[in-house]
Amino acid sequence: MSRLADDRRWVDLSRVLLAGDTHANPRWMGHLCRVARERGCGLIVQVGDFGYFPLDRGGQAFLDATERAGVEH
């Protein structure tokens, strides 16, 4: 078990979901969050093309949608 950075809850890191290229797709990130929860994974490690580009005007929207998906699931 490991504490989150904000120290509010514990996360089980014995099961990890590895994800490939997400290409800034918020629906896919939501799907990955659901799969992680269903399979008892306490962490998602994204190892491919995440798809966030700071100068792209859709970048912040993608990060916001990804954060919401993580909180919901």
WORAGI-V909611 format. One record per pair of residues at least 6 apart in sequence whose ideal C-beta (glycine too) atoms are under 7 Angstrom apart, sorted by sequence separation. I is the first residue (numbers start at 0). J is the second residue. If there is no record, write none. Layout:
i/j
I/J
I/J
This chain:
i/j
21/27
52/58
2/9
3/10
21/28
51/58
35/43
0/9
1/10
51/61
0/11
1/12
50/61
51/62
31/43
18/31
16/31
16/34
16/35
16/38
14/38
16/40
21/45
14/39
15/40
18/43
14/40
18/44
21/47
22/48
14/41
15/42
16/43
17/44
18/45
19/46
20/47
23/50
18/46
19/47
20/48
21/49
22/50
23/51
12/41
15/44
17/46
21/50
11/41
12/42
10/41
10/42
23/57
25/61
28/64
32/68
36/72
28/65
32/69
23/61
25/64
29/68
33/72
25/65
28/68
32/72
